[in-house]
Amino acid sequence: MAPRTSPGAGRLEVVDARTCLFTASSNPLREPAVHVAVKGFDFEVPDPPEPVPVLRKVRDRLDRADGRPRLGVRRHGV
């Protein structure tokens, strides 16, 4: 992640050869959530869980962007 983000975005700590911990705080929560989501790699939200609903809203918004209906996806209220 280090080559894909700026030091000002948050604190990056090495966990092992394939894993790092990125810590950021922002209000609103969508900013660090989207920052990590667009970096092009898988990630988890370990703690606190507050960014998870934000990520789901962003996911749903991006999913609707192509205009094609999806089964089981809410089309309003997000």
N, C-alpha and C positions, 0 to 999 in steps of 0.2 A: 504494500500500500504506500510505502514511503515515496516512491517515484511518482505516484499518482495524486498526491495531496500536498498541500502546503503546511508548514509547521504551525501557522496561525490558525489552522482549522481545528486543531485539537492535539491531544497528547497521544503519541504512538509508543507502545511498549512491546518489545519482542517477547513472545511466549516460548516459541520453539522455531525450528527452521521453516515451518510452513504456516505459522500462526502468529498473529499480533493482536494486541488489545488497543483499540482506538477509543479514547475518552474525550467527549466533547459536551459542552453545555450550550444551550441556546434557547431563546424564547422567541418564536415558537419552535417546538420540537421538530417540525418538518424540515428545518434547514440542515441539521446534522444527519437526519434520516435520509434525506434525498442526496446529500453529499456522498454518503457511503454507498447508497443504492446505485448511483451512476458510475461507479468506479470499475465495474466489469468483473467482479468476483463475488463468490458466495460469502455470506456473513451471517452471524447470529447476533441477537440482542440478548446478552446474558442477564443484565440487571442495570437499572430498574426497567420494568416492563412498559413504562409509559410510551416509548416510541413505537411499540407494536401497532396500536390502533392508527397511529399517524401513517406508518408504512402501509397498512391495509388500505387506507383512504387514497394514498398516492397510487398504490397498485391498481385499485379499482378505477381511478381517474385515467391512468395510462391505458388500462384495458379498454375503456370506452372510447379512446381517442380515434380509433379507426372506424367507428360508427357501426360496426357489425354487432348484431345482438348475440349475447352469450346466454346459455342456459344457466340458471341459478345465480346470475349476477344482477344485483339491484341496479335499476336504471335511473333512480332518482334518490334524493336525500343524502347524497355524499358531497 
